Amino acid sequence: MNGKTVSFTRDELIMLSDGILSMMENTSKAMALIKNSEAHEILEKELERYCQLNNKICDMMAATGERG
């Protein structure tokens, strides 16, 4: 990012986490409706990526002493 440091406020991190949790919930709902195994695998991989990203956001909150 061009050597610039990006920082987020506690509220911004919570907003990002809430958005990702919503995406995870919707992906899980879609997985329950889809019978195609290939599509199911794709959604499963995306769900894992969302989980990893949310964990990073939670780690950012913990690292700065900001806990939700």
C-alpha positions as CSV (number, residue, x, y, z in Angstrom):
1,M,0.0,0.0,0.0
2,N,2.7,2.5,-1.0
3,G,4.4,2.2,2.4
4,K,1.4,3.8,4.2
5,T,0.1,2.4,7.4
6,V,-3.6,1.8,7.5
7,S,-5.3,1.7,10.9
8,F,-8.9,1.2,11.8
9,T,-10.9,2.4,14.8
10,R,-12.7,-0.1,17.0
11,D,-16.0,0.8,15.5
12,E,-14.6,0.2,12.0
13,L,-13.2,-3.2,12.9
14,I,-16.5,-4.2,14.5
15,M,-18.3,-3.0,11.3
16,L,-16.0,-5.1,9.1
17,S,-16.4,-8.1,11.3
18,D,-20.1,-7.8,11.4
19,G,-20.2,-7.6,7.6
20,I,-18.1,-10.7,7.2
21,L,-20.2,-12.6,9.7
22,S,-23.2,-11.7,7.7
23,M,-21.5,-13.0,4.5
24,M,-20.7,-16.2,6.4
25,E,-24.3,-16.6,7.5
26,N,-25.6,-16.1,3.9
27,T,-23.0,-18.4,2.5
28,S,-24.1,-21.1,4.9
29,K,-27.7,-20.6,4.0
30,A,-26.8,-20.9,0.3
31,M,-24.9,-24.1,1.0
32,A,-28.0,-25.6,2.5
33,L,-30.0,-24.9,-0.6
34,I,-27.5,-26.0,-3.2
35,K,-27.2,-29.6,-4.1
36,N,-24.5,-29.3,-6.8
37,S,-21.3,-30.6,-5.3
38,E,-19.0,-28.4,-7.3
39,A,-20.9,-25.3,-6.3
40,H,-21.0,-26.5,-2.7
41,E,-17.2,-26.9,-2.7
42,I,-16.7,-23.4,-4.0
43,L,-19.0,-22.0,-1.3
44,E,-17.2,-24.0,1.3
45,K,-13.8,-22.6,0.3
46,E,-15.2,-19.0,0.4
47,L,-16.7,-19.7,3.8
48,E,-13.2,-20.7,5.0
49,R,-11.7,-17.5,3.5
50,Y,-14.3,-15.4,5.2
51,C,-13.5,-17.1,8.5
52,Q,-9.8,-16.5,8.1
53,L,-10.4,-12.9,7.3
54,N,-12.6,-12.4,10.2
55,N,-10.0,-14.0,12.5
56,K,-7.5,-11.5,11.2
57,I,-9.8,-8.6,12.1
58,C,-10.4,-10.1,15.5
59,D,-6.6,-10.4,16.0
60,M,-6.2,-6.7,15.0
61,M,-8.7,-5.8,17.7
62,A,-6.9,-8.0,20.3
63,A,-3.4,-6.6,19.3
64,T,-4.5,-3.1,20.0
65,G,-6.3,-4.0,23.2
66,E,-9.7,-3.3,21.5
67,R,-12.1,-6.0,22.3
68,G,-15.6,-6.3,21.2
